[in-house]
């Protein structure tokens, strides 16, 4: 009896289902089909909007219901990963920025895969373990493929049913099925002969293709394929966490020699390297300070305009800063820290390298500010600003790790990167760009590129309307043209987001109340 129960349990686990009842198989299969159907309803033929956070909530619910036994106990890392993915999905319902709309098509699935792999993988890795990356890719690319045969499990009988079903009903079912199979070719031959014998029946049946021609299935077949395909993917993706199929280790002779760990560089060699590099940087920074503060007062290098001054060396300064990050990693983690004065000297040189890197980053930052003061603000310049602020925060993190060597740099870099990406998503970039350009126009009396501002997303519309009511002129005319264009547009409910809705409401009010 015990042996029989063990066999049944192994069979169900091998089929990818932890329940002994066949009902669980059908529920899991039906849940995947429902999820696929909802996916095509939310995304087929429409622009993603509020549909993204709705579907992510449904997906989390599906995984929680059917993989709860595999879920690790929720800790702060799991909650933060889940919260970060939901916040990123929520940007589709809040904002209308095409840049992050495109970037998040890659960032959001990556973050969700990281979240599910951390919470459900049988390997139970730490959230900051780099091996989570190949694990996540393995579940998406490999486990989903090897679990495809398990899709047909609900249509199979378990071994218990096969052992018990030896009665006449089971035999009768087989006989009926075989009879239908043998009857099919006979029916084809008989129907051909009957149609040849009766002209009236042949004429009536000849109209059937015309009936089908009048029917219009529209997008139903594509939607059905979409729903079944997406549902099957999520089903096999879930099964990859429930019953992962691992390649067994190769049986053979042991390795001749283990891989040697990385050896530390000698302290004196790194000190010499850092001293040489820092001497050059200190000289460069000293020369930069004269231009850094002089350029704001119109003191530029000879025969240099704002554009030339900004473009000359901007990319090079960013490149040198990135090289310095590599040097800091070598000094912190690939060098013997040494003892006594050698340790103190190494830390001082690393701190000096951080300071010089920050100074060069500040020089590049000031060059970009100069260029924006002269030529205005754009999305690209905004993103470059954000990236430079991120690099500055990384430098502060390196400085803390130099002072407190036990701080886990890799973990904090991951946290900083995720937080920075979420922050720039929620910064409402187009609104900030519009405000800065229009404020620059009022302060310097230099015309803003209104056509560029009108091409921005709905996030910029409230600011444009505010200035349009106050200034009138060309901006007012462009806004009224936009009102007429938006009246002809209608979006599906799946594409709804707060920014579009608010912009449409404000444009309607603006068009209904012209400036006197």
Residue pairs with C-beta under 8 A, 6 or more apart in sequence:
4 160
7 159
8 20
8 158
8 159
8 160
9 20
11 158
11 159
11 160
12 18
12 19
12 20
12 158
13 243
14 243
15 25
15 150
15 153
15 156
15 158
16 147
16 150
16 153
16 239
16 242
16 243
17 24
17 25
17 28
17 153
17 242
18 24
18 69
18 242
19 25
22 154
22 158
22 161
25 153
25 154
26 154
27 66
28 66
28 154
28 235
28 238
29 151
29 153
29 154
29 235
31 62
31 65
31 66
32 62
32 231
32 232
32 234
32 235
32 238
33 227
33 228
33 231
34 231
35 58
35 59
35 62
35 230
35 231
35 234
36 226
36 227
36 228
36 229
36 230
36 231
36 232
36 234
37 227
37 231
38 55
38 58
39 55
39 226
39 227
39 230
39 231
40 223
40 226
40 227
40 230
41 494
42 51
42 54
42 55
42 494
43 51
43 55
43 494
44 219
44 222
44 223
44 226
45 219
45 492
46 491
46 492
46 494
46 495
47 491
47 492
47 494
47 495
48 92
48 101
48 494
48 495
49 92
49 93
49 491
49 494
49 495
49 496
49 497
49 500
50 92
50 93
50 493
50 494
50 495
50 496
50 497
51 92
51 494
51 495
52 89
52 92
52 93
52 108
53 86
53 89
53 90
53 92
53 93
56 85
56 86
56 89
56 112
57 86
59 112
59 234
60 82
62 234
62 238
63 116
63 120
63 238
63 241
64 71
66 238
66 242
67 120
67 238
67 241
67 242
70 120
70 122
70 241
70 242
71 119
71 120
72 78
72 118
72 119
72 120
72 124
74 119
77 118
77 126
77 127
78 115
78 118
78 119
78 127
81 111
81 114
81 115
81 118
81 119
81 127
82 115
82 119
84 111
84 115
84 418
84 422
85 108
85 111
85 112
85 115
87 422
87 426
88 104
88 107
88 108
88 111
88 421
88 422
88 425
89 108
91 100
91 104
91 425
91 426
92 101
92 104
92 497
93 496
93 497
93 498
94 426
94 497
94 498
94 499
95 425
95 426
95 428
95 457
95 459
95 497
95 498
95 499
96 430
96 457
96 458
96 459
96 497
96 499
96 500
96 503
97 425
97 428
97 429
97 430
97 457
97 459
98 457
99 379
99 383
99 429
100 424
100 425
100 429
104 425
107 421
110 136
111 418
113 136
113 137
113 139
113 140
114 132
114 136
116 136
116 139
116 241
117 132
117 135
117 136
117 139
118 125
118 127
118 132
120 241
121 132
121 135
121 139
121 241
121 244
122 241
122 244
123 131
123 135
125 131
125 132
125 135
128 408
128 410
128 411
128 414
139 237
139 240
139 241
139 244
140 237
142 240
143 236
143 237
143 239
143 240
143 241
143 244
143 245
144 233
144 236
144 237
144 240
145 236
146 240
146 245
147 236
147 239
147 240
147 243
147 245
148 232
148 236
150 235
150 236
150 239
150 243
151 232
151 235
151 236
157 165
194 201
195 201
195 202
195 205
196 202
262 334
264 334
264 335
264 336
265 330
265 334
265 335
265 336
266 335
266 336
267 335
267 336
267 337
267 338
267 342
267 343
267 346
268 342
270 330
270 331
270 335
270 346
271 342
271 345
271 346
271 349
273 327
274 327
274 331
274 346
274 349
274 350
274 352
274 353
275 349
277 327
277 353
278 349
278 352
278 353
278 356
281 352
281 353
281 356
281 357
281 360
282 352
282 356
284 356
284 360
285 356
285 359
285 360
285 363
288 359
288 360
288 363
289 359
291 299
291 300
291 301
291 309
291 363
292 362
292 363
292 366
294 300
295 309
295 366
295 370
296 366
296 370
300 306
300 309
301 309
304 312
306 370
306 371
306 373
306 374
306 375
307 371
307 374
307 375
309 367
309 370
310 367
310 368
310 370
310 371
311 371
313 364
313 367
314 364
314 367
314 368
317 360
317 361
317 363
317 364
317 367
318 361
318 364
318 388
318 391
320 357
320 360
321 357
321 360
321 361
321 364
321 391
322 391
324 353
324 356
324 357
325 357
325 394
325 398
327 353
328 350
328 353
328 354
328 357
328 398
331 346
331 349
331 350
331 353
332 350
332 398
332 401
332 402
332 405
332 409
333 409
335 346
337 343
337 346
337 405
338 346
347 402
347 403
350 398
350 402
351 399
351 402
354 395
354 398
354 399
354 402
357 395
358 392
358 395
361 388
361 391
361 392
361 395
364 388
365 385
365 388
368 381
368 384
368 385
368 388
371 381
372 381
372 436
373 440
376 437
376 440
376 448
376 449
377 432
377 433
377 436
377 437
377 440
378 433
378 452
379 429
379 430
379 433
382 429
382 432
382 433
383 424
383 429
386 420
386 424
386 427
390 416
390 417
390 420
393 416
393 420
394 413
394 416
397 409
397 412
397 413
397 416
398 409
400 407
401 407
401 409
428 459
429 459
430 456
430 457
430 459
430 460
431 459
431 460
431 462
431 463
433 453
433 456
433 460
434 453
434 456
434 460
434 463
434 464
435 463
437 448
437 449
437 453
438 448
438 453
438 463
438 467
440 446
440 448
441 447
441 448
450 474
450 475
450 478
451 478
453 460
453 464
454 464
454 478
454 479
454 482
457 499
458 499
458 500
458 502
458 503
458 504
459 499
459 503
461 502
461 503
461 506
461 507
462 502
462 503
462 506
464 475
464 479
465 479
465 506
465 507
465 510
467 475
468 475
468 476
468 479
468 510
469 476
469 510
469 515
472 515
476 515
479 507
479 510
480 510
480 511
480 514
482 507
483 507
483 508
483 510
483 511
484 511
486 503
486 504
486 507
491 500
